[in-house]
Amino acid sequence: MRKALLATTILAAMIVAGSVQAADLATKMPVKAAPVAPAFSWTGFYIGAQGGYAWAQNDFSNTHDLYNTYADDASYSLDGGLVGGVIGFNYQIKNIVLGVEADANWADLTGSGSIIRPGQYDPLASTCIVSNNPCSSKIDALGTITARLGVAFDRVLVYAKGGAAWATTSHTASNTDFEYAPASYSATTDSTRWGWTLGAGLEWAFFNNWSAKVEYNYIDLGSTDVTFNFVPNYTPAYTSTVDQTINLVKAGINYRF
């Protein structure tokens, strides 16, 4: 009888001790919460490649020689493709993204134009700047140096940009003498012009370090005087004021460090 009572008492004590220990372990070893993924950030340097299409407007005005003899002006458009590279840096504050960016592009924008000069021996002949051939222009490189301001929606960035722009341009005027070819003459001017640009774009980070973008830029290269020194110099050199503006749409991919 005493042995049974003792055994029962020991068993009860073991059960109580086990319950207390289990409760103590539950208190000291809580279940860990699942880790929270860090928020995506646009901060950092990046490089990229891009390509696109551009169209431009080219206007000649106030064309004259040293003797103030005025010639014919012309106005026409240019268009073509471009491809290039970009480098930049972003810094994100909450959902605001500040940045700087520079890009340079090879381009192939070409165009030509002329007007009808009345009262000549051939009233239907098209002409530009004392020549019987249309004027032509080409932009073979262009780029921008801009500041960017954007709003981030996690992995999507909507931004505006503005700053300086440049383009390497050439203009050609020529005259073809159909009766005596050696009497033909022509002139080409080449220069790198600077102006300003405004733009806007949308960028999407499809991987942690990779993003894709689409962007529009407007570039105004202002007004500048160019001089056509004809070779051979059968006619005096002519100076003309040239206005140029460029619109371009581009798409690209960036790698962020």
Stockholm file with secondary structure:
# STOCKHOLM 1.0

chainA/1-257         MRKALLATTILAAMIVAGSVQAADLATKMPVKAAPVAPAFSWTGFYIGAQGGYAWAQNDFSNTHDLYNTYADDASYSLDGGLVGGVIGFNYQIKNIVLGVEADANWADLTGSGSIIRPGQYDPLASTCIVSNNPCSSKIDALGTITARLGVAFDRVLVYAKGGAAWATTSHTASNTDFEYAPASYSATTDSTRWGWTLGAGLEWAFFNNWSAKVEYNYIDLGSTDVTFNFVPNYTPAYTSTVDQTINLVKAGINYRF
#=GR chainA/1-257 SS CHHHHHHHHHHHHHHHHHHHHHHHHHHHSCCCCCCCCCCCCCCEEEEEEEEEEEEEEEEEEEEEETTCCBCCCCEEEEEEEEEEEEEEEEEEETTEEEEEEEEEEEEEEEEEECEECTTSSSTTCEESSSSSSCEEEEEEEEEEEEEEEEEEETTEEEEEEEEEEEEEEEEEEEECCSSCGGGCEEEEEEEEEEEEEEEEEEEECSSSSEEEEEEEEEEEEEEEEEEECCBSCSSCCEEEEEEEEEEEEEEEEEEEC
#=GC SS_cons         CHHHHHHHHHHHHHHHHHHHHHHHHHHHSCCCCCCCCCCCCCCEEEEEEEEEEEEEEEEEEEEEETTCCBCCCCEEEEEEEEEEEEEEEEEEETTEEEEEEEEEEEEEEEEEECEECTTSSSTTCEESSSSSSCEEEEEEEEEEEEEEEEEEETTEEEEEEEEEEEEEEEEEEEECCSSCGGGCEEEEEEEEEEEEEEEEEEEECSSSSEEEEEEEEEEEEEEEEEEECCBSCSSCCEEEEEEEEEEEEEEEEEEEC
//
